[in-house]
Amino acid sequence: MQLYTTREIEQLEQNEDLPYLIEIMEWVKNFLGRPHPNLGRPGAVCPFVPFSLRSNSIRLAVIHTKDLYPEQLEQVVGRYRDMFIEMDVLEQELAINKAFLLIFPDVHIEDAPKVIDSVQQKLKPLFVESGLMIGEFHKRNESPGLHNPNFRPLRSPIPLLAIRFMVEADLPFLQNPTDPHLRIRYLEAYLKHFGDKFTDETRIRNARQLLDLSKEQLKQENLVSSCI
């Protein structure tokens, strides 16, 4: 389970996974770390990437999946979650910029929505309850941008999963499950994680309102089910 920082990748000479590491590193620098005309807002596609690159806080790993069953793949990603949590962060302000990028070169482009998305969906509740986010990236990703529905910010040249700490601005990614049980689980974890550390009163108010609405929706659905 080898992880490389971007600086370590630049110094690698012989490694069978070097082409994958370089391709994703360049994508991070030239796409995620830069503005895009279709983004719909100023700044980099991922606002944390420029500082993460400067602070050498991004680590990349290549995971080969040819001989792995779905359950085994989930276990491997789960171990990286544990490593992420256990890794020391010397300065608190650097923590928010720490990220793991898990690269899956064996996953065919056409299979990525099934393989990568299913792992992300299966593990996201566990990650969120740990104060983390896990994002799915691949060429077939159809998730729209928050500021431009025609922009596709989660498309990467090689399928990957990204692990990072949850931030207040992640609320839109936690309020969208159609299943009220899952939505409640996400929102409760979000509110519990930040507690009294919220810096944006609007976000905490919105999160609480969404949680109340989700609980009311679940209550109504249970009432309907009991009457059938």
Steps between C-alpha positions, in 0.01 A plus 500: 500500500752753375408868503699767320495877539520706182861589581590134542341419164714765333809322635399144410714339231391139463154392602244302300224729622684822422302577180171489693638712783634760259179516296285562807750741651493707181119489494491623860735787419354603166128433553404484867756759601410760239198715404273373224282716273198273554533471876248775574702669773847651539792298634629148444270209417586366846577798725718293735734358236735799446595517867504120529758489223710773659489326839562155347184371669368279219598133494436263213478122488448254216268208575488202263161330502528212251484232768276679748134429572279804575509422872881483494520831317278658764730363770808647329338844475390467861860443607603820325228675697659371820843616383360844419354538849812370674747713305641782708444856386763726651313823443124521543455737206655239271247234596225639279732476200601138552370259238553145377445420132453127442560418133344193333669448161357148456140625499381543143339832414167333423505311830590803713139610575426153636827428681611841628155643568382189685802504733451871565129458574559199723772665709383863507284462815798361693724778373252776578449371852879515539506865394631415153382524141562248223452610140481300179684616187506347151434589137136390515409703808185704431484690831442870419690792645336694783522828311452373144284189439664453160851473649639161603766559768531134604644364179855367522723332239529185716230376741572602858356559844593809700507511880506828693368661816142624502454878486199721567451560127430127449136539606371484137666158461330366812144620448429336164430128571143413409490248784400698811674248727832566330440875485430507873814298566714744298349814650528373857867412441560844344347685794674277754838538330501879505306544824557856617787552254280632217618828353196547274171534688303460177646155438426369848147639481446340159639168619268494800200591287585230248537247779159590643340476155663164436374363830151629422515336156602171656220530754243556226634209296473273803141612556409423140669159521310412817170578327560280199 
